[in-house]
Amino acid sequence: MRTTSDDLYQLIKSVTEDFEYVSKLSYSEDNQYTRRFVYRSFFSMVDSTIFLLKQKALYYYELQYKKNNDYSAYCAVKGVHFDLSDEELALLRDEQYELTDQGNARVGEVKLNLKKNLQFSFKMSAKSVFSNFQLDKGGQGWELFFEANKIRNRITHPKSKGDLIISDEDFEKLKKALDWYTQIGNKLSEMSDYYSWVNDVKDNNKYFAVIHESG
């Protein structure tokens, strides 16, 4: 069953508030407990926003076929279409197809690692809002983000007491990973032609006329 927009809003609100709370707490009480909380809550927020991007792409894909909304109006005015392959649709739904022991086809849940899922979700999100956004993988931020993820995995699945220790260097990596992740999210929105168009027609009081004409 599709996650509703309200459920998505509440999810993102909750994980963001968790991260903001433990981040503030770590400034006043900087210790190993709060550092681990910050690490875990940050990547919980990342996982949730990746899910959000994929759900929004699915939403826009379906919305283009409906009337009297700004997305289908944009597609009509611009003469564009948000196309998705069967493979892309399945991955946006976190689905894969498999066979039971009895030879019957069924839908299973696909498990994507963070690096693949991050790239795919941003690529599909950019495609859905007609953005020229390209994920920045050439700078230090990309590397530090995944180094921080390795630390998250280490403290989540520790094999020794030492695996739970987050050094000053480890914590600094997370701060830089956060900066990079925030920047790419902002750029994704800023480079969207769809968002720019919607803001333009609303600012110029043309919104309802455009929606009516395209519908």
N, C-alpha and C positions, 0 to 999 in steps of 0.2 A: 504494500500500500504506500502511495506517495506521501511523503512528509508534507504537512500543510505549511503555508507561509507563516502562520502564527507559531507553529512548533519550531520552525527554523529560527524565527526571531527570538523566541525564548531560549533556544539552545545557544545561539551566539551571544545573547545578553548574559546568560549564566556563565559561560566559559570566560568571557571577557571580564566580567566582574570578579570572578575567581582570580584571574591573573593579576588584575589591578590591585586586588586586596593583598595577595601574598607578596607582590612587588613592593608595595608600600611597607608591609610588615618587615621585609628583608632589610629596608633602610634603617629601621629602628632596632631590629633584632637580627643582625647578620650572623647567622650560625649555619651549621650543616643542615639542620631541620628545615629552616626557611629556604635555603638555597635549593634543596631537593624539591620543595613545594613549588618554587618558582619554575624550575626546569620542567616539572611534570605538567604544571598548569599551562605553560607556554605551548608545549607541543600538543596538549589537549585542545587548546585554542586553534592551533594550526590544523589539526585533523578536522576540526569542526568547520573551519572556514573553507577547507578543500571540499568537504561535503556540500557546503552551501553553494560554492561556485558551480559544482556539477548539477545540483538541483535547479539552480537558476537557469543554466543552459538548457536543461530539459523543459523548463517552464517557458522560456522564450521560443523554443522549437515548436511547442504546441500553440503558443499564443499567436504566432504569425498566421495561423489558419483561421483565427476567429476575427470577428468584425468589431468595430467601434472600440479599439484600444490603440494606444500610441505606438505600440510595437508593430502591429500590422499596418498602421498608417505610415510609419517610417519605411517599411519594406515596399509599400505601394508607391509612395512618392519617390523614393530613391531607385526603384526598380531592382531591388536586391532580394535575395532569399537566403535563409539560414539552412544550409544543407548539412545533413549528417548521414554518415554511412551506417549500415547495420552494426558494424563493429563498434563505432563510436557510441551509438545509442545504447548498446549492451554495456559498455564500460561506464558510461554515465550513470547507468542504473546499477552499477556494481554487480553485473550478472555475467555468467558464463554458462555455456551449454555442455551438458555431460550425459553419460549413459549410466543407468542403474545396472546392477548385476543381472537383471532380467532383460536387459537390452532396450529399456524404455528411455526415451529422451526426457530430460528434466532440466529445469533452470537451477543453477547453483550460484553461490555468492563468490565473486572473484576477489582475491586478495592481492592488492597491489602494494609494492613497497613505496615508501614515502617519496623517493626521488622520482619514480615513474608517475606516481599519482599527482604530485605537485606540478610537474610539467604538463601532464595531460589536462588537469583541471584549469590551469591558467590559459592553456592553448584553446580549450573549448569555450572558456568564458570570453576571451578576446574575440573569438570567432562569432560568438552569439551577439555581441554588442558592436560588431563591425569596427574593431579596434586594430591598429597597426602594432599593438604592443608585442614586444619580444622579450621573453624572460632573460634577464641579465645573468648569464652563467660564466662570464669572463672575469669577474672581479673577486675580491677577497670575501665578499658577503656570501656568495654561493658556497664557497668552500667551508667557511666558518659555520654556516647554517647546518651543514651535514656533519661537521665535526661535533657540533653541539648535539645533534641527534644521536650520534654514537654514545655521547655521555649520557643522554636520556635513557638509551637502551641499557647502558651499563648499570645505572642506578635502579632501573626497573627490574632487571634480571641479574642481581649481584651474585657473584661466585665467592666473594670474600668480603670482609669488612672494609678493606681498602677500596673496593669498587663503589662504595657509597660516598666516598669523600669527593667533594667538589672544591677544587682549589680556586685561588683567586683568578688564575689564568682561565680555568674552566668557566668561571662565572662571567668573565669579561667576554668570552666567546659567545655566550648566550646574549649578552647585551648587544653585541654587533650583529648577531643573527636576527635579533628583534628589529634593529634598525633597517637591515636589508629587507626583511619580510614586509615591514610597514611601507617602505619605499616602493616595492614592486606592486603592492596592492593599490597605492595611490596612483601610480603611473597607469595601471590597467584602466582605472576610471577616467583619468585625465585624457587618455588617448582614444576614447570611445567616440566615434562619429554619431552613434545613436544617442548617447547622453547629451552631446553637444546640440544635436538637432532638437531634442525634446525641450531643453532649456531655452533654445532660441525661439521656438514657436510659442512657448508659454510666456516668455519675457515680452513678446510682441503681440500678445493677445490674439494669437492666431490658432491656438490649440484646438478649440472646439470646432472651428471652421475646417481645419485640416482633417480632424478625425471624422467629421460628417462627410466630407467630400471623398475621403478614401474608403469609407465604409459603404 
